[in-house]
Amino acid sequence: RGWLMGTMSNLPADISPLWVKPVADAFHARFSALSRSYRYVVLNRTSRPALQRRRITWWRWPLDEIRMQQAAQDLLGEHDFTSFRGKDCQSSSPVRTIESIRIQRRGDLLYFDLTANAFLHHMVRNIVGTLFEIGMQTRPEDDLSRVLAAKERAAAGITAPADGLYLTGVRYPETLLKTQPVWPQF
């Protein structure tokens, strides 16, 4: 409880740990991760959000989530994602493996869920921006293979806004996570 409360008191108000757990000395929060998952949330309607402003992206033009989901399948697996790499990316290699991409609609909200071994700088936002063009039918549905092959940022679509992008999970090797007690949030 002390570790949980102490950590919480030293973090900004918009970061709140739910639990603490002992880990092996070899553990590194970034470099020990096997995969990361992100969710990108989009309000897809003609009127802008009020209460969710700055927490989701607003896209006023109709998007076809089925078309985007089908197109996104071309990104699964290991690829060179240079075309989706931000200009300030410092990664030594653009090769990443996307494990899953799921796009679903719930009313006016679209959810883009992506899991990969790692992501490049702006990679999720650049993928989503390119999928927007596919969803609006201004880019062919089968264009993502060409974009990957181009290995050039200009081949992909816009960089979607940062609002609405959330880290939703990180998977680590069980060997680095000790099986000692976990202290839950009260």
N, CA and C atoms as a LAMMPS dump frame, in Angstrom:
ITEM: TIMESTEP
0
ITEM: NUMBER OF ATOMS
558
ITEM: BOX BOUNDS ff ff ff
-5.0000000000000000e+02 5.0000000000000000e+02
-5.0000000000000000e+02 5.0000000000000000e+02
-5.0000000000000000e+02 5.0000000000000000e+02
ITEM: ATOMS id mol type element x y z
1 1 1 N 0.833 -1.189 0
2 1 2 C 0 0 0
3 1 3 C 0.881 1.257 0
4 2 1 N 1.979 1.24 0.738
5 2 2 C 2.876 2.386 0.803
6 2 3 C 3.481 2.725 -0.556
7 3 1 N 3.908 1.68 -1.287
8 3 2 C 4.466 1.905 -2.622
9 3 3 C 3.401 2.503 -3.547
10 4 1 N 2.195 1.975 -3.483
11 4 2 C 1.115 2.457 -4.333
12 4 3 C 0.81 3.921 -4.026
13 5 1 N 0.633 4.239 -2.753
14 5 2 C 0.285 5.605 -2.365
15 5 3 C 1.45 6.569 -2.641
16 6 1 N 2.679 6.139 -2.37
17 6 2 C 3.843 6.984 -2.614
18 6 3 C 4.028 7.288 -4.089
19 7 1 N 3.838 6.267 -4.924
20 7 2 C 3.948 6.462 -6.365
21 7 3 C 2.876 7.426 -6.844
22 8 1 N 1.661 7.203 -6.383
23 8 2 C 0.552 8.053 -6.813
24 8 3 C 0.772 9.518 -6.408
25 9 1 N 1.323 9.73 -5.236
26 9 2 C 1.5 11.106 -4.768
27 9 3 C 2.587 11.857 -5.533
28 10 1 N 3.453 11.129 -6.243
29 10 2 C 4.539 11.772 -6.994
30 10 3 C 4.294 11.84 -8.498
31 11 1 N 3.137 11.404 -8.937
32 11 2 C 2.806 11.445 -10.359
33 11 3 C 1.81 12.566 -10.639
34 12 1 N 1.756 13.049 -11.876
35 12 2 C 0.732 14.043 -12.228
36 12 3 C -0.665 13.448 -12.024
37 13 1 N -1.653 14.287 -11.843
38 13 2 C -3.018 13.837 -11.541
39 13 3 C -3.639 12.982 -12.644
40 14 1 N -3.154 13.109 -13.874
41 14 2 C -3.751 12.314 -14.948
42 14 3 C -3.075 10.953 -15.141
43 15 1 N -2.162 10.587 -14.237
44 15 2 C -1.561 9.255 -14.224
45 15 3 C -1.83 8.649 -12.852
46 16 1 N -2.485 7.486 -12.845
47 16 2 C -2.858 6.887 -11.575
48 16 3 C -2.614 5.38 -11.597
49 17 1 N -1.621 4.898 -10.854
50 17 2 C -1.364 3.448 -10.823
51 17 3 C -2.503 2.711 -10.12
52 18 1 N -2.776 1.513 -10.603
53 18 2 C -3.828 0.686 -10.009
54 18 3 C -3.271 -0.334 -9.029
55 19 1 N -2.007 -0.74 -9.241
56 19 2 C -1.38 -1.741 -8.389
57 19 3 C 0.134 -1.633 -8.506
58 20 1 N 0.831 -2.278 -7.605
59 20 2 C 2.284 -2.402 -7.664
60 20 3 C 2.627 -3.874 -7.493
61 21 1 N 3.758 -4.27 -8.081
62 21 2 C 4.151 -5.677 -8.009
63 21 3 C 5.668 -5.761 -8.119
64 22 1 N 6.319 -6.586 -7.299
65 22 2 C 7.772 -6.771 -7.446
66 22 3 C 8.095 -7.432 -8.784
67 23 1 N 9.225 -7.036 -9.369
68 23 2 C 9.676 -7.627 -10.624
69 23 3 C 11.152 -7.989 -10.493
70 24 1 N 11.622 -8.805 -11.423
71 24 2 C 13.025 -9.222 -11.425
72 24 3 C 13.931 -8.019 -11.683
73 25 1 N 15.165 -8.093 -11.214
74 25 2 C 16.129 -7.001 -11.413
75 25 3 C 16.37 -6.718 -12.896
76 26 1 N 16.222 -7.725 -13.738
77 26 2 C 16.458 -7.568 -15.178
78 26 3 C 15.296 -6.861 -15.884
79 27 1 N 14.209 -6.613 -15.199
80 27 2 C 13.019 -6.004 -15.805
81 27 3 C 13.284 -4.556 -16.225
82 28 1 N 12.821 -4.211 -17.429
83 28 2 C 12.85 -2.827 -17.915
84 28 3 C 11.478 -2.561 -18.533
85 29 1 N 10.795 -1.541 -18.078
86 29 2 C 9.418 -1.275 -18.508
87 29 3 C 9.277 -1.176 -20.021
88 30 1 N 10.259 -0.601 -20.694
89 30 2 C 10.179 -0.443 -22.15
90 30 3 C 10.794 -1.623 -22.896
91 31 1 N 12.021 -1.978 -22.558
92 31 2 C 12.761 -2.949 -23.351
93 31 3 C 12.413 -4.406 -23.04
94 32 1 N 11.741 -4.675 -21.931
95 32 2 C 11.336 -6.04 -21.613
96 32 3 C 9.984 -6.412 -22.205
97 33 1 N 9.267 -5.453 -22.746
98 33 2 C 7.921 -5.696 -23.265
99 33 3 C 7.954 -6.609 -24.493
100 34 1 N 7.014 -7.546 -24.522
101 34 2 C 6.842 -8.422 -25.679
102 34 3 C 5.906 -7.792 -26.704
103 35 1 N 4.91 -7.068 -26.211
104 35 2 C 3.973 -6.384 -27.098
105 35 3 C 3.333 -5.21 -26.368
106 36 1 N 2.786 -4.316 -27.175
107 36 2 C 2.061 -3.165 -26.654
108 36 3 C 0.744 -3.079 -27.412
109 37 1 N -0.273 -2.56 -26.75
110 37 2 C -1.578 -2.386 -27.387
111 37 3 C -2.032 -0.943 -27.226
112 38 1 N -2.571 -0.412 -28.304
113 38 2 C -3.098 0.954 -28.309
114 38 3 C -4.537 0.946 -28.792
115 39 1 N -5.298 1.897 -28.293
116 39 2 C -6.66 2.138 -28.778
117 39 3 C -6.721 3.582 -29.234
118 40 1 N -7.306 3.766 -30.419
119 40 2 C -7.528 5.105 -30.955
120 40 3 C -9.037 5.269 -31.082
121 41 1 N -9.589 6.305 -30.453
122 41 2 C -11.032 6.511 -30.393
123 41 3 C -11.414 7.714 -31.251
124 42 1 N -12.411 7.505 -32.12
125 42 2 C -12.846 8.529 -33.06
126 42 3 C -14.352 8.733 -32.939
127 43 1 N -14.768 9.981 -32.81
128 43 2 C -16.181 10.338 -32.898
129 43 3 C -16.441 10.647 -34.359
130 44 1 N -17.279 9.836 -34.999
131 44 2 C -17.517 9.944 -36.428
132 44 3 C -18.949 10.416 -36.676
133 45 1 N -19.109 11.732 -36.653
134 45 2 C -20.405 12.363 -36.93
135 45 3 C -20.162 13.811 -37.339
136 46 1 N -21.219 14.471 -37.804
137 46 2 C -21.051 15.835 -38.302
138 46 3 C -20.861 16.861 -37.193
139 47 1 N -21.396 16.616 -36.009
140 47 2 C -21.23 17.604 -34.925
141 47 3 C -20.083 17.19 -34.008
142 48 1 N -19.326 18.187 -33.574
143 48 2 C -18.123 17.955 -32.78
144 48 3 C -18.478 17.54 -31.342
145 49 1 N -17.54 16.938 -30.639
146 49 2 C -17.783 16.539 -29.252
147 49 3 C -17.712 17.748 -28.325
148 50 1 N -18.401 17.643 -27.222
149 50 2 C -18.318 18.692 -26.202
150 50 3 C -17.594 18.142 -24.977
151 51 1 N -18.185 17.191 -24.303
152 51 2 C -17.598 16.661 -23.074
153 51 3 C -16.343 15.836 -23.324
154 52 1 N -16.239 15.216 -24.478
155 52 2 C -15.078 14.373 -24.788
156 52 3 C -14.005 15.118 -25.576
157 53 1 N -14.181 16.408 -25.74
158 53 2 C -13.209 17.232 -26.462
159 53 3 C -11.814 17.003 -25.889
160 54 1 N -10.847 16.84 -26.739
161 54 2 C -9.443 16.57 -26.407
162 54 3 C -9.198 15.149 -25.883
163 55 1 N -10.233 14.351 -25.765
164 55 2 C -10.08 12.962 -25.31
165 55 3 C -10.304 11.964 -26.442
166 56 1 N -10.927 12.441 -27.518
167 56 2 C -11.164 11.616 -28.701
168 56 3 C -10.915 12.482 -29.936
169 57 1 N -10.73 11.835 -31.064
170 57 2 C -10.615 12.566 -32.318
171 57 3 C -11.992 12.681 -32.938
172 58 1 N -12.28 13.844 -33.451
173 58 2 C -13.54 14.066 -34.161
174 58 3 C -13.268 14.037 -35.651
175 59 1 N -13.995 13.174 -36.373
176 59 2 C -13.882 13.078 -37.821
177 59 3 C -15.278 13.234 -38.397
178 60 1 N -15.527 14.359 -39.037
179 60 2 C -16.885 14.706 -39.47
180 60 3 C -17.352 13.984 -40.723
181 61 1 N -16.43 13.42 -41.515
182 61 2 C -16.813 12.759 -42.758
183 61 3 C -17.099 11.28 -42.498
184 62 1 N -18.108 10.705 -43.17
185 62 2 C -18.463 9.297 -42.933
186 62 3 C -17.291 8.352 -43.207
187 63 1 N -17.102 7.394 -42.312
188 63 2 C -16.058 6.382 -42.446
189 63 3 C -16.698 4.999 -42.501
190 64 1 N -16.224 4.178 -43.396
191 64 2 C -16.706 2.807 -43.555
192 64 3 C -15.766 1.883 -42.779
193 65 1 N -16.197 1.479 -41.585
194 65 2 C -15.34 0.665 -40.724
195 65 3 C -15.078 -0.725 -41.293
196 66 1 N -16 -1.267 -42.058
197 66 2 C -15.806 -2.593 -42.656
198 66 3 C -14.703 -2.523 -43.716
199 67 1 N -14.746 -1.508 -44.523
200 67 2 C -13.715 -1.285 -45.553
201 67 3 C -12.339 -1.081 -44.909
202 68 1 N -12.294 -0.293 -43.823
203 68 2 C -11.021 -0.051 -43.133
204 68 3 C -10.496 -1.336 -42.492
205 69 1 N -11.378 -2.125 -41.888
206 69 2 C -10.969 -3.383 -41.256
207 69 3 C -10.39 -4.342 -42.289
208 70 1 N -11.035 -4.433 -43.427
209 70 2 C -10.532 -5.322 -44.482
210 70 3 C -9.17 -4.856 -44.983
211 71 1 N -9.022 -3.569 -45.185
212 71 2 C -7.751 -3.022 -45.666
213 71 3 C -6.629 -3.239 -44.653
214 72 1 N -6.943 -3.081 -43.382
215 72 2 C -5.943 -3.173 -42.311
216 72 3 C -5.295 -4.547 -42.228
217 73 1 N -5.935 -5.572 -42.763
218 73 2 C -5.375 -6.92 -42.704
219 73 3 C -4.031 -7.012 -43.426
220 74 1 N -3.799 -6.12 -44.389
221 74 2 C -2.52 -6.113 -45.109
222 74 3 C -1.358 -5.672 -44.228
223 75 1 N -1.647 -5.102 -43.063
224 75 2 C -0.601 -4.643 -42.152
225 75 3 C -0.189 -5.708 -41.138
226 76 1 N -0.954 -6.794 -41.055
227 76 2 C -0.642 -7.846 -40.087
228 76 3 C 0.663 -8.545 -40.446
229 77 1 N 1.392 -8.937 -39.419
230 77 2 C 2.657 -9.632 -39.623
231 77 3 C 3.832 -8.678 -39.573
232 78 1 N 4.998 -9.216 -39.942
233 78 2 C 6.227 -8.427 -39.901
234 78 3 C 6.413 -7.665 -41.206
235 79 1 N 6.632 -6.35 -41.082
236 79 2 C 6.834 -5.492 -42.245
237 79 3 C 7.809 -4.377 -41.89
238 80 1 N 8.33 -3.753 -42.924
239 80 2 C 9.084 -2.517 -42.782
240 80 3 C 8.047 -1.392 -42.816
241 81 1 N 7.877 -0.686 -41.706
242 81 2 C 6.851 0.348 -41.574
243 81 3 C 7.407 1.762 -41.788
244 82 1 N 8.438 1.884 -42.618
245 82 2 C 9.013 3.198 -42.904
246 82 3 C 7.949 4.193 -43.359
247 83 1 N 6.997 3.756 -44.153
248 83 2 C 5.956 4.653 -44.667
249 83 3 C 5.05 5.205 -43.572
250 84 1 N 5.053 4.567 -42.417
251 84 2 C 4.2 5.002 -41.308
252 84 3 C 5.018 5.575 -40.148
253 85 1 N 6.25 5.869 -40.409
254 85 2 C 7.188 6.338 -39.394
255 85 3 C 7.198 7.862 -39.339
256 86 1 N 7.133 8.416 -38.138
257 86 2 C 7.217 9.865 -37.967
258 86 3 C 8.618 10.367 -38.273
259 87 1 N 8.722 11.619 -38.71
260 87 2 C 10.026 12.172 -39.108
261 87 3 C 11.016 12.249 -37.952
262 88 1 N 10.546 12.315 -36.722
263 88 2 C 11.431 12.404 -35.563
264 88 3 C 11.727 11.045 -34.923
265 89 1 N 11.368 9.967 -35.612
266 89 2 C 11.578 8.624 -35.062
267 89 3 C 13.071 8.341 -34.913
268 90 1 N 13.452 7.811 -33.768
269 90 2 C 14.855 7.516 -33.482
270 90 3 C 15.152 6.019 -33.468
271 91 1 N 14.168 5.198 -33.818
272 91 2 C 14.368 3.757 -33.809
273 91 3 C 15.4 3.35 -34.855
274 92 1 N 16.242 2.386 -34.509
275 92 2 C 17.282 1.94 -35.434
276 92 3 C 16.721 1.085 -36.568
277 93 1 N 15.554 0.495 -36.377
278 93 2 C 14.954 -0.345 -37.416
279 93 3 C 13.461 -0.03 -37.543
280 94 1 N 12.962 0.055 -38.777
281 94 2 C 11.529 0.288 -38.99
282 94 3 C 10.715 -1.002 -39.065
283 95 1 N 11.357 -2.136 -38.836
284 95 2 C 10.663 -3.426 -38.933
285 95 3 C 9.926 -3.698 -37.626
286 96 1 N 8.633 -3.941 -37.758
287 96 2 C 7.769 -4.23 -36.619
288 96 3 C 6.823 -5.351 -37.01
289 97 1 N 6.234 -6.008 -35.996
290 97 2 C 5.269 -7.07 -36.244
291 97 3 C 3.939 -6.681 -35.603
292 98 1 N 2.939 -6.46 -36.436
293 98 2 C 1.6 -6.169 -35.921
294 98 3 C 0.883 -7.5 -35.724
295 99 1 N 0.469 -7.748 -34.496
296 99 2 C -0.221 -8.989 -34.146
297 99 3 C -1.709 -8.925 -34.451
298 100 1 N -2.31 -7.77 -34.21
299 100 2 C -3.75 -7.649 -34.461
300 100 3 C -4.139 -6.195 -34.694
301 101 1 N -5.153 -6.033 -35.541
302 101 2 C -5.805 -4.737 -35.763
303 101 3 C -7.298 -5.017 -35.818
304 102 1 N -8.019 -4.293 -34.993
305 102 2 C -9.476 -4.46 -34.972
306 102 3 C -10.106 -3.073 -35.005
307 103 1 N -11.038 -2.906 -35.926
308 103 2 C -11.755 -1.639 -36.048
309 103 3 C -13.235 -1.958 -35.865
310 104 1 N -13.843 -1.305 -34.897
311 104 2 C -15.26 -1.562 -34.651
312 104 3 C -16 -0.261 -34.367
313 105 1 N -17.264 -0.263 -34.707
314 105 2 C -18.125 0.896 -34.502
315 105 3 C -19.15 0.576 -33.417
316 106 1 N -19.354 1.566 -32.546
317 106 2 C -20.44 1.528 -31.561
318 106 3 C -21.14 2.875 -31.652
319 107 1 N -22.215 2.908 -32.42
320 107 2 C -22.907 4.162 -32.658
321 107 3 C -22.02 5.1 -33.454
322 108 1 N -21.791 6.3 -32.919
323 108 2 C -20.944 7.287 -33.588
324 108 3 C -19.466 7.128 -33.254
325 109 1 N -19.133 6.18 -32.398
326 109 2 C -17.739 5.996 -31.99
327 109 3 C -17.089 4.854 -32.767
328 110 1 N -15.875 5.117 -33.231
329 110 2 C -15.056 4.087 -33.863
330 110 3 C -13.872 3.803 -32.957
331 111 1 N -13.55 2.525 -32.802
332 111 2 C -12.416 2.099 -31.989
333 111 3 C -11.43 1.36 -32.884
334 112 1 N -10.196 1.84 -32.89
335 112 2 C -9.102 1.202 -33.614
336 112 3 C -8.199 0.578 -32.555
337 113 1 N -8.146 -0.738 -32.468
338 113 2 C -7.312 -1.44 -31.492
339 113 3 C -6.172 -2.14 -32.221
340 114 1 N -4.937 -1.784 -31.854
341 114 2 C -3.753 -2.339 -32.499
342 114 3 C -2.817 -2.927 -31.455
343 115 1 N -2.259 -4.09 -31.755
344 115 2 C -1.254 -4.722 -30.903
345 115 3 C -0.071 -5.106 -31.775
346 116 1 N 1.137 -4.762 -31.302
347 116 2 C 2.363 -5.079 -32.039
348 116 3 C 3.496 -5.324 -31.06
349 117 1 N 4.587 -5.891 -31.574
350 117 2 C 5.753 -6.094 -30.712
351 117 3 C 6.339 -4.755 -30.283
352 118 1 N 6.191 -3.734 -31.128
353 118 2 C 6.632 -2.369 -30.821
354 118 3 C 6.036 -1.461 -31.885
355 119 1 N 6.052 -0.168 -31.621
356 119 2 C 5.544 0.815 -32.578
357 119 3 C 6.607 1.883 -32.805
358 120 1 N 6.636 2.413 -34.004
359 120 2 C 7.509 3.531 -34.334
360 120 3 C 6.837 4.837 -33.916
361 121 1 N 7.602 5.911 -33.875
362 121 2 C 7.07 7.228 -33.537
363 121 3 C 5.96 7.598 -34.534
364 122 1 N 4.776 7.89 -34.037
365 122 2 C 3.582 8.27 -34.815
366 122 3 C 3.021 7.143 -35.666
367 123 1 N 3.495 5.934 -35.503
368 123 2 C 3.053 4.832 -36.362
369 123 3 C 1.55 4.594 -36.28
370 124 1 N 0.989 4.542 -35.085
371 124 2 C -0.455 4.298 -34.943
372 124 3 C -1.234 5.435 -35.601
373 125 1 N -0.844 6.665 -35.322
374 125 2 C -1.557 7.818 -35.876
375 125 3 C -1.449 7.875 -37.4
376 126 1 N -0.311 7.472 -37.946
377 126 2 C -0.142 7.462 -39.399
378 126 3 C -0.94 6.335 -40.052
379 127 1 N -1.031 5.203 -39.393
380 127 2 C -1.869 4.105 -39.893
381 127 3 C -3.327 4.537 -39.88
382 128 1 N -3.774 5.095 -38.766
383 128 2 C -5.171 5.515 -38.658
384 128 3 C -5.488 6.599 -39.691
385 129 1 N -4.598 7.561 -39.869
386 129 2 C -4.826 8.599 -40.871
387 129 3 C -4.961 8.038 -42.272
388 130 1 N -4.177 7.03 -42.586
389 130 2 C -4.266 6.376 -43.894
390 130 3 C -5.572 5.591 -43.999
391 131 1 N -5.963 4.945 -42.91
392 131 2 C -7.235 4.213 -42.909
393 131 3 C -8.427 5.158 -43.048
394 132 1 N -8.32 6.372 -42.523
395 132 2 C -9.384 7.366 -42.721
396 132 3 C -9.647 7.559 -44.216
397 133 1 N -8.587 7.689 -44.996
398 133 2 C -8.741 7.896 -46.433
399 133 3 C -9.383 6.687 -47.099
400 134 1 N -9.046 5.5 -46.627
401 134 2 C -9.681 4.283 -47.149
402 134 3 C -11.146 4.245 -46.737
403 135 1 N -11.42 4.622 -45.486
404 135 2 C -12.79 4.638 -44.99
405 135 3 C -13.673 5.665 -45.668
406 136 1 N -13.076 6.745 -46.179
407 136 2 C -13.827 7.765 -46.916
408 136 3 C -13.88 7.453 -48.413
409 137 1 N -13.21 6.386 -48.815
410 137 2 C -13.13 5.924 -50.197
411 137 3 C -12.392 6.904 -51.101
412 138 1 N -11.428 7.646 -50.54
413 138 2 C -10.566 8.508 -51.35
414 138 3 C -9.231 7.822 -51.638
415 139 1 N -9.041 6.659 -51.06
416 139 2 C -7.849 5.828 -51.285
417 139 3 C -8.361 4.411 -51.507
418 140 1 N -7.793 3.655 -52.455
419 140 2 C -8.252 2.284 -52.712
420 140 3 C -8.1 1.39 -51.477
421 141 1 N -9.012 0.458 -51.335
422 141 2 C -9 -0.453 -50.185
423 141 3 C -7.75 -1.321 -50.157
424 142 1 N -7.197 -1.647 -51.306
425 142 2 C -6.031 -2.531 -51.373
426 142 3 C -4.709 -1.747 -51.439
427 143 1 N -4.691 -0.497 -51.028
428 143 2 C -3.535 0.371 -51.19
429 143 3 C -2.449 0.184 -50.132
430 144 1 N -2.752 -0.455 -49.007
431 144 2 C -1.773 -0.528 -47.924
432 144 3 C -0.541 -1.35 -48.281
433 145 1 N -0.692 -2.337 -49.129
434 145 2 C 0.479 -3.11 -49.58
435 145 3 C 1.424 -2.217 -50.377
436 146 1 N 0.867 -1.368 -51.232
437 146 2 C 1.676 -0.426 -52.002
438 146 3 C 2.365 0.577 -51.082
439 147 1 N 1.636 1.052 -50.069
440 147 2 C 2.201 2.021 -49.121
441 147 3 C 3.381 1.394 -48.381
442 148 1 N 3.222 0.156 -47.904
443 148 2 C 4.32 -0.535 -47.218
444 148 3 C 5.53 -0.689 -48.142
445 149 1 N 5.285 -1.098 -49.366
446 149 2 C 6.375 -1.335 -50.323
447 149 3 C 7.108 -0.048 -50.687
448 150 1 N 6.431 1.08 -50.651
449 150 2 C 7.049 2.356 -51.02
450 150 3 C 8.16 2.753 -50.05
451 151 1 N 8.041 2.391 -48.79
452 151 2 C 9.025 2.74 -47.76
453 151 3 C 9.331 4.242 -47.79
454 152 1 N 8.255 5.009 -47.893
455 152 2 C 8.365 6.454 -47.995
456 152 3 C 7.154 7.074 -47.3
457 153 1 N 7.391 7.954 -46.37
458 153 2 C 6.301 8.551 -45.583
459 153 3 C 5.242 9.204 -46.457
460 154 1 N 5.651 9.818 -47.555
461 154 2 C 4.713 10.514 -48.44
462 154 3 C 3.688 9.572 -49.078
463 155 1 N 3.956 8.274 -49.097
464 155 2 C 3.03 7.305 -49.695
465 155 3 C 1.806 7.061 -48.819
466 156 1 N 1.941 7.292 -47.528
467 156 2 C 0.837 7.049 -46.589
468 156 3 C -0.017 8.306 -46.449
469 157 1 N -1.058 8.19 -45.653
470 157 2 C -1.982 9.304 -45.441
471 157 3 C -1.518 10.263 -44.368
472 158 1 N -2.453 11.052 -43.906
473 158 2 C -2.18 12.072 -42.893
474 158 3 C -1.797 11.442 -41.558
475 159 1 N -1.233 12.237 -40.695
476 159 2 C -1.027 11.84 -39.305
477 159 3 C -2.292 12.23 -38.556
478 160 1 N -3.025 11.247 -38.064
479 160 2 C -4.258 11.528 -37.329
480 160 3 C -3.913 12.311 -36.051
481 161 1 N -4.843 13.123 -35.551
482 161 2 C -4.577 13.891 -34.327
483 161 3 C -4.248 12.986 -33.14
484 162 1 N -3.554 13.537 -32.165
485 162 2 C -3.171 12.763 -30.977
486 162 3 C -4.353 12.504 -30.053
487 163 1 N -5.344 13.375 -30.072
488 163 2 C -6.506 13.192 -29.197
489 163 3 C -7.163 11.852 -29.495
490 164 1 N -7.371 11.063 -28.474
491 164 2 C -8.031 9.778 -28.645
492 164 3 C -7.098 8.583 -28.695
493 165 1 N -5.793 8.801 -28.596
494 165 2 C -4.835 7.693 -28.627
495 165 3 C -4.468 7.298 -27.207
496 166 1 N -4.668 6.012 -26.884
497 166 2 C -4.427 5.512 -25.535
498 166 3 C -3.614 4.225 -25.559
499 167 1 N -2.606 4.147 -24.692
500 167 2 C -1.906 2.89 -24.456
501 167 3 C -2.825 2.057 -23.575
502 168 1 N -3.215 0.877 -24.036
503 168 2 C -4.168 0.067 -23.278
504 168 3 C -3.564 -1.178 -22.654
505 169 1 N -2.338 -1.515 -23.037
506 169 2 C -1.745 -2.698 -22.428
507 169 3 C -0.323 -2.933 -22.883
508 170 1 N 0.437 -3.586 -22.002
509 170 2 C 1.804 -4.002 -22.309
510 170 3 C 1.936 -5.43 -21.789
511 171 1 N 2.464 -6.318 -22.625
512 171 2 C 2.65 -7.721 -22.236
513 171 3 C 4.13 -7.969 -22.002
514 172 1 N 4.433 -8.602 -20.852
515 172 2 C 5.81 -8.899 -20.458
516 172 3 C 5.993 -10.403 -20.296
517 173 1 N 7.239 -10.889 -20.379
518 173 2 C 7.5 -12.306 -20.12
519 173 3 C 7.173 -12.637 -18.663
520 174 1 N 6.52 -13.731 -18.444
521 174 2 C 6.153 -14.142 -17.084
522 174 3 C 7.381 -14.307 -16.19
523 175 1 N 8.508 -14.685 -16.791
524 175 2 C 9.717 -14.915 -15.993
525 175 3 C 10.215 -13.646 -15.315
526 176 1 N 9.884 -12.473 -15.871
527 176 2 C 10.319 -11.218 -15.268
528 176 3 C 9.344 -10.683 -14.228
529 177 1 N 8.157 -11.245 -14.213
530 177 2 C 7.152 -10.803 -13.246
531 177 3 C 7.112 -11.805 -12.099
532 178 1 N 7.645 -11.411 -10.98
533 178 2 C 7.663 -12.31 -9.823
534 178 3 C 6.234 -12.625 -9.398
535 179 1 N 6.054 -13.756 -8.777
536 179 2 C 4.712 -14.17 -8.371
537 179 3 C 4.42 -13.801 -6.925
538 180 1 N 5.063 -12.792 -6.419
539 180 2 C 4.786 -12.324 -5.07
540 180 3 C 3.469 -11.541 -5.08
541 181 1 N 2.992 -11.172 -3.916
542 181 2 C 1.668 -10.517 -3.838
543 181 3 C 1.569 -9.236 -4.652
544 182 1 N 0.374 -8.99 -5.136
545 182 2 C 0.036 -7.752 -5.805
546 182 3 C -0.832 -6.959 -4.847
547 183 1 N -0.552 -5.66 -4.735
548 183 2 C -1.334 -4.825 -3.834
549 183 3 C -2.354 -4.06 -4.636
550 184 1 N -3.624 -4.413 -4.55
551 184 2 C -4.648 -3.76 -5.351
552 184 3 C -4.98 -2.354 -4.843
553 185 1 N -5.6 -1.605 -5.726
554 185 2 C -6.092 -0.285 -5.352
555 185 3 C -7.257 -0.459 -4.382
556 186 1 N -7.357 0.409 -3.407
557 186 2 C -8.441 0.319 -2.416
558 186 3 C -9.675 1.025 -2.883
